[in-house]
Amino acid sequence: MKDELDYLIQRVCNSKKKKKFDEEAGWKKVQARNFHKKKKRHSVILLWSGCAACALIILGCILFVNNLSEPQFPTPLAHNESQHPTLPAKVELTLANGKSIDLEDINDLLEEELGISITRDSIHNQLTYRNNEEHQDSIEIRYNRLVVPRGADFSFELPDGTFIVLNSESVLRFPVQFAADNRTVYLEGEAYFEVTKNENSPFKVITGERKVTVLGTKFNISSYSDDPNWSTTLVEGKVSVSDNGKLHVLHPSEQYIVDNQTGKAEVQQVDATLHTSWLNGKLYFKDTRLEDITRKLERWYDFTFIYQEEDVKDFKFRGVIDKDRSLKETLSLLEGTKVIRFEIKDHTITILKK
């Protein structure tokens, strides 16, 4: 197994030699052949690359990690075992009447003033939110606010059956009850949606000036304001994205991506599994800038990264990080590339060149 893996990695990663193969295809073959056997030891590549005189220089090493699996269309946390043994205590739900709910201790809640009930599935750590029938004709649309902090993710089900997983450092505003002819929520951060189909009531996700509209589908939205890009990635079904007066329709494995600095937007073909891998506790990177990687690590581990030298931010890596591993293990993987090292003081991590 190891000999075969080393051979495949050499084919994919040896960029200094004249290529007689498609590197992208080679990378997919490595994933397909070496990540499909569960509960066995697998390898992960973390490669650093930089650009000089139009030539790509790749340095790296092969590091071995337990229990890594092939990226696959996600089975959301509520349908399987939750990544966290208990609900994150810091997740905050503020109801439309101003009442704050402790999601760690709640089992069943009936809020008569709003006409809602909230039930916790203790096995899967999923919350189910429901409206009571006698309040369906309320004339005022009022919003609840769910805040997921750094170091947590959270899953719950809306009254229409729509399933949502919120990633770290995300906020979702959703109505006490949906209007009869439309279902609208507001997102800051990142979330995965499995929308229950209702042809008479489209589901809308609004993030700033952009709006994603669906009838029934599976998709991911990443709308962090400090990320270089805004994106929505379609897993299944069809969605439309309204952006600056223009409408873009996406099909499965397509992504609408916008540069947050320039505003330039495009639709591109992607491997949707890579953009939803966080649901299964994995962070996959493909020639990704170190600054973009550490930004995700900051949200998950609740640490702050600083750089001794600015050019280190542009070092590029390829590989996979298991979110269930400790921060120390994750940093060791990155240090194993022999190009950077870390100094930790309190909740701040300084990145230095080796």
N, C-alpha and C positions, 0 to 999 in steps of 0.2 A: 504493500500500500504506500509506504513512504517513498520508495523508489519511483513509483508511478507519479506520486504527487510532485516530487522534486523535478521530474521530467516535464510535467505539464507546466509547472511554475516557471521553469527555465524557458519554455517556449513562449509563455505570455510576457514575461518580464525582462528578458534580455534585449533591451532596446538598443544597445550599442552595436549589435550585429545587424547585418542586412536581413530584413524581414522577408520570410517566404510564406507568411501566413497573415491572416487578419487578426490583429491584436484583440479587437473587441470580441470576435468570435471565440478566440482562445480563452479569454477571460470567462466567458459564459460557460465554456466546456469545463474549466476548472471548477466553477461553482456546481455545475450539474453532476460532475463525477465524484466530487469530494465532500459535499455537504449533505448528502441525502441519507446517510446512515445515522440514525438517532442514537443517543446515549453512548457514543464511542468517541475516542479522541480524534480531533480534527485540527487542521492548521489554519492559521490566519496570517495574511500578508499585510504588513504595514510598510509601505514604500514611500520614501521622500523623493521629491523631484523638484528641480529648479530649471529655469530657462537661461541659456547663455548662448548668444550668437546664433539664435534660431535652432539650437540643438538641445534636446531634452536629455538631461543627465539624471539617471535614476540610481539611487543608493538605497539599500534596504537589507533586511534579513528576514528569515522565516521564523515565526514564533508559534509555539504550540499552546493551544487553549482547549479546555474541555467543553463538550456539549454545545458546539456551534452547529447550527442547522442551515440548510439552504434557504435563502429568502423565498418566501412563498406568500400567496395571497393570505392576508391575515385572518386568523380566527380571533376576533376581538376578545378582550380580557373577560368580558361578562359571559362569553360562551364557553370559556375554558377556566382554568384556575387563574385567579388574579395574580399579578406579579407581586403584589404586596400582601403579607399575611393578614393585615388588617387595613381598614380604610385609613388613608392618611389623615391624621388628626387636624392638620392645618387647612384642609380643604374647607372653604367657607361657602355656605348657602344662605343668602339673605333673601327672604320672601318679600313680595311686593308690599306687604304691610309693615315692613321694617324689622320683622322678627328674624333673629339669627338662629340657625339650626346647627346643633352639634352633630355632624354626620358620623362621628366615631361611635357615639352612644345610642343613636337612634335605631329602633327596631321597627316600630310602626308609629305614624303620626297622622292625626286628623286635624287639619286647620279649618275650623268651621267658618271663620270669617271670610276666607278666600274660597272655600268649597273645594279643597284639595286633600289628597292623602298621599303619603310617601311611605313606601315599604322597602325594607332592606332585605336582600337575599344574603343571608349569612354565609352560605356555601361559596358563592361566587363574588361576594362583596360588591354587588350591583344594587343600585337604587332604582326603584320604579316610581315614577311620578304620575299621579292620576287626578283627573277632575271628577267631581261628583256631578251626576246628571242634572240635579236641580239648579246648578249654577251655570249651565251651558249658555243661557241667554243674557249673560252679563253685558251691559252696554259699554263698559270701559275696558280697554286692553291695558293691563298692568303687567309689569315685568319682574320676574325673579332674577337674581344675579348669582352665578356660580363661579367661584374663584379657585383655581388650582395653582398652588404655589410651586416654587422650585422643588425638585426632589420628589415629585408625585405625579401620578396620572389618575384619571378618574373616569368611570363609565356609568351611564344611567340610561333609562328608557323613558321617552316622552309618552303622553297619553295616546298619541296616534300610532304607537308602536315603533317609532323611529328610534334607533339605537345610536348613541353618541359616545365616543371616547375622547376626552380632553387630555392633551399633552401638558407637560410641565409649563408653568408660568403662562397660563391661558385663562381667559375670562369668557363666559357665555351668558348672554342675557336672553331669556326665553319667557314667553307670556304665561301668565297664570293659566290661561286657556287660549287656544288658537281661535281665530275668526273662522267663520264657516267657509269662506272662499279663499283663504290663504294662510299659510303657516310660515311665519317669519321669525328668525332668531338672529342675534348679533354676536359676532365672534372677534375676539382679540387673541392672537396666538395661533395655536394649531389644534385641529380636531379632525377625527375620522367620523364619517356619517354613513349609516345604513338607513336610507329613507324609505318608509312605507309608502307604497304607491297610492295616490289619490288623484285621479284625473280632474276632479272638481276643485281641488285645493292644492296648488303648487307649493312646494317647500322652498323657502328662500333663506340663504345665508348671506348676511350683509357684513362686510369687513371694510370699514372706511367708505370710500367712494365706489367700491366694487360690490357687485351682487351676483351670486351664483343661484340659479333657479333650476329646480328638478321636479319631476313627478314621482319617481321612485328609482333609486340607484345607490351605488356605493362609491364614495369619493373622499379625498383628503384635501384639506385646505391648510396652507401654512402662511400665516399673515403677521409674523413677528415684525414689529416696526424697526428693530435693530438688525434684521437679517438683510443681506444684499438683495434678496429677491422675494417677491410675493408669488405664490403659485397655488394652483389647484390641479390635482391629478385624478383622473377618472379611472376607477377600477372596473366598474360594471354599469351598464345602462347608458344614459346620455344626459349631459348638463349643458346649460348655456351660461356664459359669463358676460355680464354687462360691465363695460369699463370705458369711461369717458365717452359715453354716447354710442359706443360700438358694441355689437353683439357677436360673440364667438361661441360656436357650438363644438363641444368636445365629444369624441368617441372613446371607447375603452383603450387604455394604454396611451392616451394623449394627455399632455400637460400644457396648461396655459401659464406662462411664466412672465413676470414683469420685473425689470430692473428697477429697484427702488430709488436709485439715484437719477437715472436718465429717463425713466418712464417707458423705455423701449419694451415692447411686448411681442411675444411670438408663441405659436403653438408648435410643440415638438413631440415626436414619438419617444416614449420612455419605457423603462421597465417599472411598471407601477409597484411591483413588490418592494423595490428599493426605497420608494418614497412612503411606504406604509410599514416598513420593517420595525419601527419604534413600537408598534402595537404588540409585537412578539418579543420585546425586550432587546432588540438588536439595532445598532446604528451602523449602517453600511456606507462606506465612502469610496468614491472612485475619482482619483486625482483631485482630491478636495483640499482647499487651502487650510492650513493649520488654524488660522483665525476662525474659519467657519466651523471647524471641528470643535475647538475649545468653547465656542459660543454655545453649542449644544451640551457640552459637558458641564458648563456653568449652570445651565438650567436643571440638569439632572442631579448633579452632586452638590449644588448650592455653594460653589466656590467661585472666586474671581481670579481670572488669569491676567497677568501683565507680561509685557515683552521687554526684555533688556535691549533688543535691537529690532527695529521696525521690519527689516527684511525677512525676519523669521516668520512673520505672519503669512508670507507667500509660499513657504515650504509646502509641498503637496504630498498627501498620503493616500494610500489605497488600502482598504482592509475592512474589518468589522470589529466593533466593540460591543461587548455584552454588558447591557445596563445593570444586570444583577451582580456584576463583579464590583469589588471595592474600588475606590478611587486610586488607591495605591497600586493595585494590579493593573488598572488601565494605564496609569502613567508609566509603569514599568514596560508595558508593551510599546509605547511610543518611544521611550528611552532606548529600547532595544534596537532601534534603527540607527543608533550611533551618531545622530546628527543634532540632537537636542537633549537637554537635561532639565530637571525641575528642582526648584527650591520652594519648600512649603513653610509658610509662617502664618499661624492662625488660619484664617479663611482666604488667604491670598497665595496664589501659586505664581512664581516668577519663572518664565521660560528663557533659557539661555542656550546659546550655541555650544556644541561640544568642540 
